[in-house]
Amino acid sequence: MFQWLLNIFKSKERVLLKNTDTMKKFLIVGLGNIGDEYENTRHNIGFKILDYLAKKESLTFENQKLGAITTYKFKGRSFILLKPSTYMNLSGKAIKYWLTKEKIPLENLLVITDDLNLPFGTIRIKTKGSDGGHNGLKNTQLILQTNKYNRFRFGISDEFSKGRQVDYVLGNWTEEESNKLNERLDVSVQAIKSFGLAGINNTMNSFNGK
């Protein structure tokens, strides 16, 4: 009888540990398009931020199902970094697959994307919202069946003439932007770490508008 009770307590302990481990796992998704022609474009800022973090921490991405993946371990947290290989318009498929495969709760998801409505380099992190006309977010909302997921918007400004939005978004950074980009990438990496360590609300308070 005693052994039976002991087994129950051990079983509950194992479940609790698994749940705790799950809460320490985060899926950080940088949106972008695969291919050399897109590598340095404004639309690929999600990829660029994750590449910057990976280079800084000597991480290597591996091509796996629906995306390139690497894991960054920091202060007891596991940040799974994902660059979807589905192209921007089908980003949600990769996000859903890796959330499910890694058993990561939705509240531990952070999707990084470009935003035309913000000045260059400005960060805005939110827990929900519309897709804002962004095809990557639009597909993510469709696949996840909710708009209540954490998103990290990186401002690329709207310095384009009428009818030139697509060219601008898929265009390369200007020399002036490139000169300022590393500092902005560094702040972005700090925000990602804060998300895992301090939580979404503290991160929004610390980094929004920064």
Secondary structure, DSSP 8 states (H G I E B T S, - for coil): -HHHHHHHHHHHHHHHHHHHHHHTEEEEEE----SGGGTTBGGGHHHHHHHHHHHHTT---EEETTEEEEEEEETTEEEEEEEESS-GGGHHHHHHHHHHHTT--GGGEEEEEEETTS-TT-EEEESS---TT-HHHHHHHHHHT-S-SEEEEEE------TT-HHHHHTSB--HHHHHHHHHHHHHHHHHHHHHHHH-HHHHHHHHTT-
